[in-house]
Amino acid sequence: MSTAARTEARGVFADMERIFALQRAHQWAMKATTAEQRKDKLRKLKAAMEAHADEIVAAVKQDTRKPENEIRVTEVLNVIGNIERNINNLDEWMKPVEVQPSMNKNDRAMIVHEARGVCLILGPWNFPLGLVMGPLAAAVAAGNCCMVKLTDLCPATARVAARIVKEAFEEREVALFEGGVDVATALLELPFNHIFFTGSTRVGKLVMAAAAKHLATVTLELGGKSPVIVDEDADAKKVAADLAAAKQFNGGQACICPDYVLVKEQQKSALVEEFRAKVKQNLYRDDGSIKKDSIAQIVNDQNFARIKRLFDDAVAKGAKVAVGGTLEAADRTVHPTLLTDVTPDMLIMQEEIFGPVVPVMTYKNIDDAIEYIERRDKPLALYIYSNNRNNIDKILSRTSSGGVTINAFFSHYLENQLPFGGVNQSGMGSYHGVFGFRAFSHERAIYIQENR
């Protein structure tokens, strides 16, 4: 590191400690804010998001080469909608929950949701702004001070996010830090009250270990291999059409993206043919060239090489390339790919793919599919395509996952009346809607004994 770089780093770390001290002192004033005061802060955040919407789109596109319509939905409109939900519901969420005492009916008891204090929010690269500003809105609604760090893989987005935060908040309320892994590591050394992390299971373990030093609570939004079970009565063509769209979205780089498919042998050919047809319809020109502005590139060379390693290992061990199979290193474009004759010993069935590649395995009966899932880590999402209520109930009763969508993809994530989060290896805690407010709140028990 050059002398100038070391000097800059020392300045960042000193600023970090200064702001943490400010927030630690100010947390009690933030905790005491009324619903209306918190809503005013959220309105400022919403206004800043709206004012910088075009800059956000340009920055995320520069960092990720995502399709513009995807950016506008996931990084702008969804965030604004999330902020609005917090504003519209905050009065109700903040009301004390009255409890009828069991010891003496004349006494009073209640549960009050109070701010956790000073929180750290660490974001991922696949949705660099959306998966930071959503949790931030929940944290502010709950009355917390926050320090925020976007991924260093999206520097243009981080610069825009820093301007948004400075316009909306005082630094004693919310502060955003730019920089690399060293900045995130230094932040994790501070004694936060709560840490909200979205990213890989590997890094999630490091975050949890850092939190343990200060007994900080954590929300970990991780990932895993999310399976798709296709029952024998399901429409394999519908599954394939949905799957093509799901794997095209953000180039398959989403924590809830379907990671592999379990299907009956007699349904496999229909699945392959319809997947091929839908991918061609969605992404390819008449001359056979791919519309690269319609699918995000893989985020960096390291992740491209990882996906290629998984693909090459599968093919070397006997997997057949039924659709796609083109991986362009020059601009990190992976064409949507479907592999058949996949076996459990292949690396692609052992590691999360995080790209537009779909391994397909066949099963003989529904119990075989269930047992395969039971023997592995609990996934973030489970997808079931079935019209058989008994089979659906059997799958639900014998498996565990963060969430489930039946006969579609992503719906459990999109429904804000449901909690979103993982379980064990795929995460800890949940958020969205009221569940985000609760994630950043402590449920404080209050008992009032009447004079007697």
Salt bridges, closest charged atoms under 4 A:
ASP15 OD1 - ARG18 NH2 2.61
GLU36 OE1 - LYS39 NZ 3.48
GLU36 OE2 - ARG43 NH1 3.10
ASP40 OD1 - ARG43 NH1 2.68
ASP54 OD1 - ARG72 NH2 3.38
GLU55 OE2 - HIS52 ND1 2.79
GLU55 OE1 - ARG163 NH2 2.96
GLU68 OE2 - ARG72 NH2 3.69
GLU84 OE2 - LYS46 NZ 2.77
ASP91 OD2 - LYS39 NZ 2.52
GLU92 OE1 - LYS95 NZ 3.16
GLU98 OE2 - ARG108 NH2 3.27
ASP107 OD1 - ARG452 NH1 2.72
GLU114 OE1 - LYS31 NZ 3.36
GLU114 OE1 - ARG444 NH1 2.97
GLU167 OE2 - HIS52 NE2 2.69
GLU170 OE1 - ARG172 NE 2.71
GLU171 OE2 - ARG18 NH1 2.66
GLU173 OE2 - LYS41 NZ 2.71
GLU189 OE2 - LYS213 NZ 3.84
GLU232 OE1 - LYS264 NZ 2.98
ASP242 OD2 - LYS238 NZ 2.75
ASP259 OD2 - LYS225 NZ 2.25
GLU265 OE2 - LYS268 NZ 3.38
GLU273 OE1 - ARG276 NH1 2.79
ASP301 OD1 - ARG332 NH1 3.84
ASP312 OD2 - LYS308 NZ 2.71
ASP313 OD1 - LYS317 NZ 3.08
GLU328 OE1 - LYS292 NZ 2.76
GLU328 OE2 - HIS335 NE2 2.69
ASP331 OD2 - ARG65 NH1 3.58
ASP331 OD2 - LYS292 NZ 2.65
ASP341 OD1 - LYS268 NZ 3.38
ASP341 OD2 - LYS320 NZ 3.45
GLU351 OE1 - ARG309 NH2 2.98
ASP367 OD1 - LYS394 NZ 3.42
ASP367 OD1 - ARG398 NH1 2.84
GLU371 OE2 - ARG398 NH2 3.94
GLU374 OE2 - ARG398 NE 3.19
ASP393 OD1 - ARG389 NH2 2.76
GLU443 OE2 - HIS113 NE2 3.42
